[in-house]
Amino acid sequence: MGEKSHDQETITVLAHKLGLSKRVMRCKYDEHYHLIELKLSSFERPVLPAEIGRLNHLRSLHLRCSKLRQVPEEIGQLIHLERLHLDQNHLAVLPSSLWQLPNLRYLHLDHNFLTDLPPEIGRLRNLRSLELSANGLRHLPRELGQLRSLRNLFLSHNRLTTLPEELGQLSSLLILAVDGNPLTRLPESMRQLPRLQTLTREDGLAPDGKDHLMKQS
């Protein structure tokens, strides 16, 4: 029970610093009493406390629909994290340690204030789904092409005028959403995507093969 007690102490600290009741913090423990899932939402404090890094058995962390402006570098200590939801916050920058999470599979960053992404995003080799819709992104790093496990990439409603040719290296990609961007063309390399099933852009859903996907709006 000591491990659960340790995690509960951390939850108490987080609740106090975020001005929340522990009753609104949804927690899930495994059979060894390790906290593996934490869901928080609708808190007013702009900074996530550094104590989040103590929850080193977390696999799923939901911090949605709040006014979060800063995530601490300590989030990089969550080496077992597989799912991270930071959508619908006020984030303009992200901690560099985020790109060092070795087991991250699902990353939700939509509806924030991000304008660019660092090349280090290419380190997330196990990432399967990346949600970046409704930010202010103007360009994407070519290192996105290193995410060979990526199946879903959502980039809708940003300010992208081009996409990197390296997207053609995403051999596992099934869904790509780029509607709501001022794109004039798609990378020629997208014809090489072997598994792509759905592409959404300004002219709607384009499900029929690579030639159709390359049509201009």
N, C-alpha and C positions, 0 to 999 in steps of 0.2 A: 504493500500500500504506500510505501515511501515515495515511489515515483509519481503516483497519482497525487499525493500530498504536495510534492514539489510543483507539479503542473498547476494544481489548484491555487497554490500560493501565487504563481505567476499570473494566473487569470485574475486573481484579486487585485494585483498591482495594475494590470492592464485596465480593468474596469474602473478603478479609482482615477487613473490618469486620463482616461477617455471620458470620464463623467457618465459612465453607464452602470446600470444595475446588472449584476451577474445573471439575473434571470433572463435577460434579453441576449445573452451570449450562448449560442448553440454549440455545445461541445459533444464530441464523440470520442470514446476511449476504446482501445483494443483489449484483448484478453489479458494483457500484461499491465493494464491500467496506465498505458501511455496515451496521452492526448494525441489523436491522429487527425481530428477535424475540428476547425473553429470557424464559426460564422458570426460576423459582426456586420451591422449596417446602420445607416442613419445616425452616425455620431457627428458631433460638431467640431471636435478638436482637429486642428489641421496637421498635427504631427503624430505619427505612429510611434509609440514608445519603444525604446531599444530593447526592452525586456521581451519583445516578441521573439528574439533570438534564442531565448532559453527553452522554447518549446521545440526541442530538436528532434522530436519524433513525428512532428506534423507532416501529414501527407496532403492535406487539403486546407487552404486558407481563403476565406471569403471576406473581403473588406469593401463591399459594394455600397453605392448610393450614399456617400458621405461627403465631407468637405476636406478630404485628405489632400494635403499638398506636399507632404514629405514622408518618404519611407526610409527607415534607417538602414545603414550598411549591415547591421546585424541580421537582416533577413537572409543574408548569404550563409548563415549558420544552419539554416533549415535544409540540410542536405538530403532529407528524404522527401522533400516537398514535390508532389506530382501535379498539383492543381493550384493555381493562384488567380484569384479574381480581384482585380483592382479597378474594375469598370465603374463609370459614373462617379468620378471624383474630380479633383482639381489639380491633377498631377501634370507638371510641365517638365520635370526632370525625374530620372529614376536612378537608384543607387547602382554603382558599378558592380557590386557583389551579386546583383540579380542575375547577371549573365554567367555566373559560376555555379548555378544550381544544377547538379549533374542529372537529376531524375525528373526535371520539370517536363511535363507533357502538355499541359493546357495552360495558356497564359491569356488572360482577358484584360485588355487595357483600353477598351473602347470608351468613348465619351469622356475624354480627358482633354488636356491642352498640350499634348506632345507635338513638337514640330520636326523632330528628327530622331533617328535611332543610331546607336553607336555600332561600329563594326563588330564589337564583341558579341552581338546577338547571334552571330554564327557559331558560338560555342554551345548553344543549346541543342545538341545533336539528337536528343530524344524527344524534342518538341513535336507534337502532332497537330495541335490547333493553336493558331495565333490570331487573336481578335484585336484589331487596331482601328476599327471604324470610328468615324466622328471625332477625329482629332484635327490637328492642323498640319499634318505631315506634308512636306514639300518634295522630299526625295527619300529613297530607300537605299540602304547600303548594299553593295554587291554581295556582301557576306551572307545575305539571306539565302543565297543559292547553296549554302553549305548545310541547310536544314533538310537533309535527305529523308527524314522520317515525317516531314510535315505533310499532313493530309488536307487541312483546311486553312485558308489564308483569307482573312476578311479585312479589306482596305477601303471600304465604301466611305464616301463623304469626307474626303480629305482634300488636299490641294495638289495632288500629284499630277504632273504634266507628262512624265515618262516613268517607265518601269525598267529596272535593270535587266539586261539580257540574261544575267545569271539565274533568273527565275526559271529558265528552261532546264536547269539542273535539278529541279525539285521533282525527282522521279516518283515520289509517292503521292503527289498532289492530286486530290480529287475535286476540290471546290476552290474557286478563286472568285472573290467578289471585289470589283473595282468600280462599281457604279457610283455616280456622284462626284467624280473627279474630272478635271479638264484635260483628259487624255485625248491625244490626236491619233495615236496608233498603239498597237501592242507589240511587244518584242517578237521578232521573227523566231527566236528560239522556242517560243511557246508551242510551235508545231511539233517539237520533240517530246512534249510531255506525254508519256505513254498511258497514264491513268486518268487524266483530266476528264471529268464528266460534266461539270457545270461551271460556266463562266457568266457572271452577271456584270453588265456594264450599261451604259446609257440606253442602248437599244434593246434592253431586256435580257431575258434568259436565252443563252446560246448553247443548246445541248448537243448539237450535231457535229461531232468530228472537228478536226483541226482547221480545215479550210473555212468552215463556217465561223469558227472562233476568231479568225483573223479578219473578218469583215470590219470595215470602218463604220462608225456611227453615221 
